[in-house]
Amino acid sequence: MGLLSNSKKQLSGLIGQDKAFNIALAGKWTVYFVLIGLIAGAGSIAFHYLCQLGIHFFMDLMAGYRPPSPAGEHHLLPPTNTPFNRWILLILPAFGGILSGWLVYTFAPEAEGHGTDAAINAYHNKGGLIRSRVPIIKTLASSITLTTGGSGGREGPIAQIGAGFGSFLATKLKLSERERRIMMAAGIGAGVGSIFRAPLAGALFAAEVLYRDPEFESEVIIPAGISSVVAYCLFCLVFGWGSLFDSPPFKFQNPLELGPYIVLAFVLVATGIFYVKSFYGTIGLFAKLKIPNHLKPALGGLCTGIIGFFLPWTLAFGYGYAQQAINNELTIPFLLSLAIGKVLTTSFSIGSGGSGGVFGPSVVIGGAMGGVVGRIFHHLMPGVVTDPGAFVVVGMAGFFTAVSNTPISTIIFVSEMTNSYHLLLPSLLVCSLSYLLAQRWTIFHRQVKSKVDSPAHVGDFFVDILQAIHVRDLIHQVRQVTLIPQDMPFQEFKKLFTETKQHYFPVMDKQGKLYGIFSSTDIRAVLFSMEIEKLIVMKDIANTDIITTTPADDLNSVLQKFTTKNIDSLPVVKEEDPTELIGMINRREVIAFYNEQVLTMKGQVAK
């Protein structure tokens, strides 16, 4: 009884230590993710201030252009009295392009374009590594591009700010590549969730945007959730609580309305394909131009300015016009010009090498096209489509799904951004259709199809299966072999060798314990040296540096042992006594057993 009681105490102590270790480990990682959230939130605040100041100085003071703001945002400074001047708008984006182009191509060329794609590429192909200067350059270049009239979104820059700090922190702490990727992705979620006031969507977006298939990087969701909540709270403490957009209490209560929503999905997919092709067509066009890279954003800015000269509402962010569309304040021609013009200005602003995101413009484009469809059906069947503004909200979600392959996080994004959760059903329908119809196209070219195709997960599934199988599971494949006494003369072994097909020979001492091992290759030097073979016993040939395995070892570690010295057979010994030989296991039989397990799993899935 005393011995049993003592054992229970020891076990209880071990469990207590294990719990304490888990709590300490969880606490350490929570501190890391909170720190990422704080830095991402601070970055969002700084970037938002820069954008507000830039809009006031460039768009208002210089050009006299004062675009409306969404309900959740307000100008930091009172408007000026500068009269509206289209000619300034014509050249302002080119001026911004010169400044941002010089910044990017001088200090961090990887900061060009939309930052989310760069972050996705870093996750899959660079072990989560982002140079520390990239977030700083991206912030400055994007604020210049976007506040001088360039069309783009805020999520790309802020995603790189959060991702860059997560990568920097992981590098300084000397964490593994896997841990650095997780921290980098947590930074993406924190940045995007805070700048758009959508913390849940930010976390889901960071986990979903990495793949073209509707698949989540599960190990990212919780870290990104912690960081996103912290960043969101910090941002709202400075700029106020509430959603980015304000929407009336839309309600879906007529199943007949699903027909117009299905039409909306097809319209959004067509517009999304046009957006992707226009965007990457512009990138290809500017890549062929034989001019310095520094000047390409200026040329793109000039093209943007020409469009803005005639359609000024297509410049900069455009969130205020999306708000007006939700409120049903814009006409069909205006909405069409906003959507098509925004596609072109975004393509020229970002596709030429300018810096900015692509989610923000997608919200405006999708909302505008949703408003067009909603108003048309409101005129055709007012009894069914009673609120065209609801189509604006659903259009935002459906359009970005069509161009990004992120249906789940986008539905949550738009619901949080508009504070409208009563349109989840039509949003789910439209986003699902948009995803299925537009799966071939994506604005994020660095996305991979699934985890299987990601360099970040090379070998993961192979290793997972191998680690689930242990040597004891194929103990029936462990073969009994001829054992060689350590004092056996070589001449006697030579006769035995001619009568066996065995290639590896365990050598045993006088007590029957494993002393060493040798292979048929090891005896070649002696086999053809007739003058010395009479003097040699098998102890002299045996290799005492033995690589063994036990029944408790998993097949992943077994295969690693096979490859350490390129051997084909391993001694299996007892766990409690590594000199007690059970038998030999061959590499071929391990691989064959693995293949059998895979086929069995495939058969179970097929059923």
N, C-alpha and C positions, 0 to 999 in steps of 0.2 A: 504493500500500500504506500509505503514511504517513497519507494522508487517511482511508482505511478504518479503520485502527487508531485514529486520533483520534476517529472517529465512534463506534466501539465503546466507547471510554472514556467519551465523553459520555453514550451510552445507558446504560452501566453505572452512571454517576453518577446519572442521573435515576432509574433503578430503585432504586438504593440510597436516594435521597432519598425516593422514594415509600414504600418499606418502612419507613423511619424514621418517616415521617409517620403511616403506618397504626399502627405500634407505639405511637407517642406518643398518637394518638387513642384507641386501645383502652385504653391505660393510664389516660388521663384519665377515660374513662367507667367503667372498673373501679373507680377510686377513688370516683366518685360512688355506684355501686351498693353498694360495701362500706360507705360512710358511711350510706346509707339502711338497710342491714341492721343496722348497729350501733345506730342510733337506734330502729328498729323492735324490735330485740331488747331494748334498754333499756326501751322502752315496754311490751313484753310482761312483763318482769320487774316493773316498777312496778305494772302493772295486776293481775298475779297476786298480788302482795303485798297490794294494796288489797282484792282479793276475799277472800283468806285472812283478813285482819284483820277485814273486815266480817262474814264468816260467823261468826268466833269471837265478835265483840262482839254482833251482833244476834241471830243464830239460836241460838247456844249460850248466851251469858251472859244474854240477856234472855228468850228463849223456851224454853231447855232442849232445843232441837231439834238433833240432831247427825246429819245425813245421812251415809251412808257415802261414802268417797272411792274413785275408781278406783285400780287397782293402781299406776299411775305417779305418783300424787300423794299427798302426806301433809300433815296439818295442821301449820301452823307452831308453834302453841301447844298445850299440853296442854288437854284438855277440862275444863270447869268442872263444878261439882256442882249446877247449877241444875236443878230438876225440870222436866219437860216441861209446858208450859202452852199449850193450844190457843187460849185467848183472846188471848194475846199474838200468836200466829201470825195471828189474825184481823185485827188492826189494824196489824201490822208492815208489810205491803206498802203499805198506804195511807199510812203515815208516810213510807216511802221514796219513794212517788209524789209527795208534797208537796215533798220536798227536791229530787228530780231534776227535777220539773216547773218549779220556781222557777229552778233553774240553767239548764236548757235554754232556756226561753222568755224568760229575762231576757238571756242573753248570746249564745246561738247557736241560734236556732230550727231551723236545718237539722240539728242534732244529734239531733232526735227520731227515734224509730223505730229500725229496724235499719240500721246504718251502711253495710252493704255496698251496699244500694240507692242510698244517697246518693253513694257512691264511683263506682258505675256511671254515675249521672246526670252526675257531674262529668266523667267520661271522655268521654262522648258529647256532652254539650251545653254544657259550660263550659270546654272546652279544658284539662281537668285541673286547674282552679283550685279550691282549697279554702282557705277562710279559716284563718289560722294558729291562731286561738283554738278552732276546732272540735274538733281532737283532744283538747285539754285538757279542754274541757267534756264531751265524749263520754266520756272516761275516768272523770271524777268522777261524772257522772250515771249511767253504766252500773254502776259499782261499787256505788253506792247502791241502784239498782233491783234488781240481782241478789242482793245480800247481805241485803236486807231481805225476801226471799221471792219477789221477782218472777221469773218464769220467762223465761229468755232465754239466749243464748249469748255467748261471749267474742269470737267472730270479728268481729262488727260493729264494736265499739269499737276493737279492735286493728287492724282493716283501715283505719279512719279515722286512727289514729295514724300508721301507716306511710305511708298515702297522703297525709296532710296534710304530713308532713315532706318526702316526695318532691316534692310540689307547691311547698312553701315553698323548697326548695333550688333547684329549676328556675327559680322566679320571681326569686330573688336573683341567680342566674347569668345572668339575662336570656336564657334559652333559648327556643326556638320552642314553639308550642303542642303540636306533635307530640312533641317531646322531653319536655315537661312531662307529657304524658299517659303516656308510657312510664315516667318516673320515678315518677309517682303509682301506676301499676299495679305497678311493682316493689315499692313500699311495701306494697301490699295483699298480695302474695305473701309478703313477708317477715313481716308481722304474723301472718297466718293460719298460715303454715308453722311459725312458732316457738311460738305459743301452743298448737297442737295437736300439736307434735312431729312434723310431717309436711312436711319441706322440699320434697320433689319435688312432692307434691300441692299445696302452697301455690303454687308457681310455675305449675303447670298450671291451678289454680283461677283465678288472677288473669287468665290468658289466655283461659279458657273461659267464665267466668261473665258476660262482657260480652254474650253473644249467646244467643238462644233456639235457633238451629240448632246442631248439634254442630260448632262452628267455633272455631278458636283465633286469637287475635290474635298472629300469629307473632312480631312484633317485640318482644313483651313477654316471651316465655318465657325467653330467656337473661338479660336484666337481672333478672327476677324470680327466676330460679334462683340467681344470684350473691347477691342480697340475702337470699333465703330461707335459704341455707346459712349465711351469716354470722349472721343473727338466731337461727337454730336453735341454732348452736353456743354463742352467748352465753347464751341462755336455759338450755341444758342445763348449762353450766358452773356456774350458780347453783343450779338445781333438780334436777340429776342427769340422767343419760342414760337412755335407754329410751323405750318407747312409753307412750302415755296409758293404754291398757288392756292387760291381760294375758289371753291366751287360750290354751286347751289346744291341742295340736297337731292341729287339725282337718284332715281329709283328705277330698277328694271322690274316691270310688272306686267308686261304683255309679250307672250311668247312669239307673236307675229313679228315683233321687232327683230327677232333673230335673222329674218330674211335680209333686211338692210344691213345688218352687221356682217353677214356672210359676203355681201357685195363689197362692204368696206374692206374686208380682209384681202380680196382680190385686188382692189385699188391700191392698198398699201403695199402689197407684194410687187406690183408693177412699178410703183414709185420707188420702192426700195431697190429693185434691180437697177433702175435708172440712176439712183444715187450711188450705188457701189461701182457701176460701170463708169459713171462720170468721174468719180473720185479717183479711181485707179487709172482711168484713161488719162486724166490730168497729170498724175504722177509719172506715167510712162512718157507723156509728151514733154514734160519738163526735164526728165532724165536724158532725153535725146538732145536737148538744146546745148549748143557749144558755147556756153557762157559760164563765168565763175559761179559756183554754188551760192556765194554770198548775195548775188544779184537776182537769183531766181525768185525768192520771196517778194522782192520789190516788183518784178514783172507780174507775178501772181496778184499782188496787191493792186497793181494798176488795172488789171482785168476786173478785179473785185470792185474797184472804184468806178469803173465804167458802168457796171450793172447798178451800183448804188446811186449813181447820178440820176438814173431813171426810176429806180426802185429802192429808195433809201431804207425802207423797212426791212430789207434783206441783209443789212449790215449788222455787225456786232452780235449780241446775244439773241435778241428777239423774244425773250421770255414774256415781256409785257404784251406783245401781240398774241402770244398763246393764251395769256390771261383774258384778253379781250375776246378771243375766239370762244373760250369757255363760257364767257358771259353773253355770247351770241350778239356781239356788237360789230362784227365784220361781215362784209358782203362776200358773195361767192367769187367774183373777179379778184378782189383783194386777197382772199385766202389762196386762190390758185397762184397768183403772182408771188405770194409769200413763199409757198412751198417750192415751186420750180426755181424761183430766184435764189432761195436759200440753198438748194442743191448746188447751184452753179457757184455762188459766192464761197461756200464751204470748200468745194473742190479746188477753186483757185487759191483760196487763202491757205489751206492746210496742204493740199496736194502739191503746191509749188515749193514746199519746204518750210512754210510758216509753222508756227507752234500753236497748238490748241487741241481740244478734244472733239469727238464726233457724236457723243451722246446728246449734248445740249442742242445742236442743230436738229438732231433726229426728233427730239421732243417737239420742236417748233414745226418741222416738216410734217410729222405724223399728225400733230394736232390740227394743222391747217387742212390737210387732206381729209381728216375726220370731220372737220367743220363743213367742208364742201359736200361730202356725202350726206351728212346729217341735214344740212339745209335743203338739199335737193329732195330727199325723201320726206322732209317736213312739208314741203310744198306739194308733193305728190300724194302723201297719205298722212295728213296732220293728225288724224285720230290714232295712228299707230306710233309714229315718231313725234312725240310731243316736245322733246327737249333736244335740239340739235347739239347743244353743248355737251351732252353725254357722249356723243360720237367723237368730240374733240379729245376727251379723256381716254376713251378706248383706242382712238387713233394713235395717241402718243405711245401707248403700250404695244399695239400691234405693229407699228412701223419699226420701232427699235428691235423688236423680236425678229422681224423680217431681215434686218441687216446685221444682227449680232448673234443670232442663235442662242439667246438667253431668255426663253419664255417665262420661266418661273420668277426669276429675280426682277424682270421688267414689270410684270404684273404688280408685284409688291412695290416696286419703285414708284410707279405712277399712282398707286393708291396712297402711298405715304406723301408724295409730292403734292397731291391735290386734296388730301384729307377726304377722299371719297372711296369708301369701301363697299358701297351698294352696287357697284358696277363690276364686281368680281366675276359674275357669271358670263356676261357678254365679253369681258376682257379675256377670260379663259378660252372662250370659243374663238375669238379673233386671233389671239396669240398662238393658239394651237394650229389653226389653219395657216397663219402666216409662217410659222416655223416649218410646217410640212411642205408648203409650196415654195419656200425660198431657201431651203436647206443648202442648196448648191452655192449660194452667194453669201459672203460675209464681209463686213467692213474691217474685221480684224483678221488679216491674212496670217497672223502668227498663231492663231488657234490651231490646235491639232484635233483630229477626229475624236479620239478618246484616250484614256489612260494608256492603253496598249501602244498607242502611237507616240507617246510622249517620251523623249529622252530622259526626263526626270524619273520615269518609272521603268526604265529598262531592267528587265530581270525580276521585277517585283513579284509577278504572278508565278513565275517559275520557282522562285525562292519560297513563296508562300506555300506552294504545294509540297515542296521538298521538306520544309520545316515541319509540316504536319505529319510526315511519315518518319517512323523511327526504325532502327535496325531490328528491333524486336518484332516489327510487323512483317519482316521477311526473314525471320530466323530459320524458316524451312529452307532458305537458299544458302545458309551458312554451311559450307562443305567441310566434312572431315578429311584431313589430308595426312599424308605420310609424314611422321615427325622424325627428325634427324637428331640422334644423340650428339652431344658436343664433341665427344672423343672418337667418333666414327672416323676411321682412316679414309682418305680421299679415294684410294683404290677401291675400297668396298662400296663407297657412294657411287663411284663411276659405273659399277655393274648395275646398281639400283636405278641409276639415271637412264640407262638404256631400256629399261622395262616400264617406265612411267611417262605419262603425258603431263605430269605436274610441272608448273613453271616456278612456283614460289615454295620455299622449303623452310618451315620454322625449325629452329635449332633449340633443343631442350637441354637443361643441365641435368645433373645426376638425381636431383629431386623431382624431375618432371616439370620444372618451371620453365617458362619461356625465357630463353637466353638471348636469342638473336634471330635473324632471318637472312636468307640470301635467295637470289633468283638465278635462273639458268644463264643469264647474261654474266653474272658475277664469277662463274666458274670457268669462263673461256680462257682466261690467262693461264690457269693451271692445267686445263684440259689438254692444251697443246705444248705443255712443258714436261715432257716425260721424266726429265732428270730430277724434278723437285716433287712430283706428285706422291712419292713414297714417304716424304717427310711431313706431309701436311695432313692435319685432321680438320674436321668441318668447323671446329671452333675458330680456326684461323681465318676462315672465309666469311663467317657470319658477321653481319652488320648489327651491332648492338644498339645503334640509334634507331629504335623501332618506332614506326608510326602505327598506332593501333586505334581501334574503335571499340565501343561497348554497345550493348543492346539499347541503352538509353539515348545514344547519339541520334540526331536527326540526319536525314539523307543529304541535306545541304552541307553540313559539316563534313560528312563522309566524302562527298564529291570534292570538296576543297582539299581534303587529305590526299585523295587520289591524284589531284593535279599538282600538289606541292612538289613531289619528286617524280611526277609522271609514272606512277606505278599502276598496275592493273588489279592488284589483289591486296587486301588488308587483313591482318589478324584481328579476330573478334575476341576480346578478353572480358573477364568478369569485372563488373564495376568495382567490387570491393577488393579485388586482387588483380592488378594489371599483368601479373605473370601467369595467371591461370588461363590457358588458351581454350576457347570454345570451338573455334574453327576458322575458316577463311571465307571472306566474301569478295566476289569479283565485281569490277566496275560494270561489266556488261550486264550482269544480273540486276544491279541497282538501277541502271538506265531502263532496262526492260520492265522492271516493276513500276517505275515512275510512269512509263508510257501506258501500262495497263491501268494505272490509277486515273490518268487523264482520259482514257477512252471510257472508263466507267463513269466518270463525272459527266462527260459529254452525253453518254447514254441516259443518265438521270435527267439532264437538262432537256434532252429531246422528248422524254416522256412527259 
